[in-house]
Amino acid sequence: QVQVVESGGGLVQAGGSLRLSCAASGSIFSMNVMGWYRQAPGKQRELVATITVGGNTNYADSVKGRFTISRGGAENKVYLQMNSLKPEDTAVYYCNAKRPAYDYWGQGTQVTVSS
């Protein structure tokens, strides 16, 4: 059974940085796409960034130039380096891992940016 576990959230002041990590364990297959989504209170879950097994990336306009997504080589791991954080980045961040016919989610990690 595949487990997706995130780590690295926390409280940071505006302008600061955080690095989120995620590992999808329990699968012998590579995840075609891994990514990060976030959900702020009272809002819908939204895409933050994704990366394919080939290294192609996609970012939400709101994080371009501030966040960087990367994968952990051949392992089903993904990272999100978040710089120049803003209060509006406050949300629960969820890791997602996809392969054909399968879609896995982590439990989420809280990121809070104080002004």
C-alpha positions in Angstrom: 0.0 0.0 0.0 1.4 3.4 -1.0 1.9 5.9 1.8 2.6 9.6 1.1 4.2 11.5 3.9 5.0 15.2 4.0 7.3 17.1 6.4 8.9 20.5 6.8 6.0 22.8 7.5 6.0 25.4 10.2 5.7 29.0 11.2 7.8 31.6 9.5 7.9 35.4 9.1 7.1 37.1 5.9 10.1 37.1 3.6 11.4 33.9 5.1 11.9 30.4 3.6 10.8 26.9 4.2 11.5 23.6 2.5 8.9 20.9 2.3 9.7 17.2 1.7 7.5 14.4 0.6 8.1 10.7 0.1 5.7 8.2 -1.5 6.7 4.7 -0.2 5.4 1.2 -0.9 5.3 1.3 -4.6 7.7 -0.5 -7.0 6.6 1.9 -9.8 7.8 5.4 -10.4 5.2 8.1 -9.9 4.7 9.8 -13.3 3.9 13.2 -11.7 4.4 14.4 -8.2 3.4 17.8 -6.9 2.2 20.1 -4.2 -1.2 21.5 -3.6 -2.5 23.8 -0.9 -5.7 24.7 0.8 -6.3 27.9 2.8 -9.2 28.2 5.3 -12.4 28.7 3.4 -10.9 28.2 0.0 -10.6 25.3 -2.4 -7.5 23.2 -2.8 -5.3 24.7 -5.5 -2.2 23.6 -7.4 1.1 25.0 -6.3 3.6 23.1 -8.4 4.1 19.7 -10.2 7.0 17.9 -11.7 7.1 14.9 -14.0 9.4 11.9 -13.9 11.2 13.6 -16.8 11.7 16.8 -14.8 9.1 19.0 -16.5 7.7 21.5 -14.0 4.5 23.5 -13.8 3.9 26.3 -11.3 0.9 28.4 -10.2 1.4 32.0 -11.3 1.2 33.1 -7.6 4.4 31.2 -6.7 6.5 31.5 -9.9 9.9 32.9 -9.1 9.6 32.2 -5.4 9.0 28.4 -5.1 11.1 25.7 -6.7 10.0 22.1 -7.0 12.4 19.2 -7.4 12.5 15.4 -7.4 14.7 13.1 -5.5 16.4 11.3 -8.4 14.9 7.8 -9.1 13.1 7.8 -5.8 9.5 8.8 -5.4 10.4 11.9 -3.4 9.6 15.5 -4.1 10.7 18.8 -2.5 9.3 22.3 -2.5 11.7 25.1 -1.7 9.7 28.2 -0.7 11.4 31.6 -0.6 10.1 35.1 -0.1 7.1 33.7 1.7 4.0 35.9 2.0 1.1 35.8 4.5 -1.2 34.7 1.6 1.0 31.5 1.3 -0.5 30.3 4.6 -2.3 27.0 4.0 -2.1 23.3 4.5 0.2 21.9 1.9 -0.6 18.5 0.4 1.8 16.2 -1.5 0.3 14.4 -4.5 1.7 11.4 -6.4 0.2 10.1 -9.6 0.7 7.2 -11.9 -1.7 5.8 -14.5 -5.0 5.0 -12.8 -3.7 5.9 -9.4 -3.7 9.1 -7.4 -2.2 9.3 -3.9 -2.4 12.1 -1.3 -0.6 12.9 1.9 -2.2 14.1 5.1 -0.9 17.6 4.7 1.5 19.9 6.5 0.7 23.3 7.9 2.6 26.4 6.6 1.9 29.6 8.4 3.5 32.9 7.4 3.2 35.8 9.8 3.2 39.4 8.7 
